[in-house]
Amino acid sequence: MKHIVILSALAVSMPALLGPAMAQEKTLTGERTIVVAHRGASGYLPEHTLEAYKLAIEMGADFVEPDLVVTKDGVLIARHEPMLSGTTDVANRPEFASRKTTKKVDGVDTTDWFASDFTLAEIKQLRAKQAMADRDQSKNGQFQVPTLQEVIDLVKTESAARGRTIGIAPETKHPTFHGALGLPIEDRLVGILKEAGWSGKDAPVVIQSFETANLKYLNTRIDVHLAQLVDGADVDKDGNMVMEAPYAQPYDFAVVGDKRTNKDLLTKEGLAEMKTYADIVAPWKPYILASKQVDKNNDGKPDDLNGDGRIDERDRVLVEPSSVVRDAHAAGLQVFTWTFRSEPKRLTSDFKGDPAAEYKAFYALGVDGLFSDFTDHAVKAR
């Protein structure tokens, strides 16, 4: 089914910005953009829970995203990070107080409770919580941390019940970190996917990573689609990507002394190399469509465009789209991007607080997939 976007709202909010791209750009396959539920319906429920994944599926998600870390006894579980305090109640459980420790994660000393110091049975004693303080906290303490196998079982059950294929987009979190612990993710993931019957190119699976070496390894072990994530530290006042450790380059580059940055991955040469081991490039969305601050008085101070007394995303304006989507498509790579969040404070001024306008801008640029905390908004805008 070809994807056609109605651009009237976009034309109102961004009259000249997209220029030639106002004519709908096609995805690489010509199919409609894939909506991936970012950590489940994480805008509504605690992330990486079966309940959040199920809600996202009910809202129309094509894929759900389980980030993967490893327990002490070698089980893959769905957590955004190996650190547990941000998304569970572990800090409030006195029986686990002694497990708090400091480890290096991507070269940074990090003090927390780590999944790798807990057995699965202990993980199952924890309960999930909403990671963002400005979102609904009423469901905290109600839901368990699921294993990858439980996520697969849920997705298969929901696919059968709904008569449509729902996929998974597992992300291997900090592969170098887990490998150094003697708990590598890759072969565990391959084994589970093969057991599920999901090992071919036609499997509803996309494996993601911010590192490169593990994707190259996975490319020799399984035929599912692979996605190279591309990170950045921040966006400066002029809309340029800031390269600062640990977000300046894939961590496996840092380990071996490779000086290339994430920006280098998105050059034509970088994309050509990426195509040798991956099917998808998945950059942070400012690489595709960035925003900048406004300083009409030339006094070195950003303008408070909405007059609310503080400077945030709402006081930025969009710049011209980059060539990333076009260049990636020319290299034969699909483009997924992330993360779409509907709160007005996370939307640039051009979108006037309307998340649908942001989705439509990216759909118009021909992205092949996107990750959203609010599946229902992404599907409705599509």
Secondary structure, 3 states (H helix, E strand, C coil): CECCCCCHHHHHHCCCCCHHHHCCCCCCCCECCEEEECCCCCCCCCCCCHHHHHHHHHCCCCEECCEEEECCCCCEEECCCCECCCCECHHHCHHHHHHCEEEEECCEEEEECEHHHCCHHHHCCCCECCCCCCCCCCCCCCCCCCEHHHHHHHHHHHHHHHCCCCEECCEECCHHHHHHCCCCCHHHHHHHHHHCCCCCCCCCEEEEECCCHHHHHHHHHCCCEEEEEECCCEECCCCCEECCCCCCCCHHHHHHCCCCCHHHHCCHHHHHHHCCCCCEEEEEHHHCCCEEECCCCCCCCCCCCCCCCCCCHHHEEECCCCCHHHHHHHCCCEEEEEEECCCHHHCCHHHCCCHHHHHHHHHHCCCCEEEECCHHHHHHHC
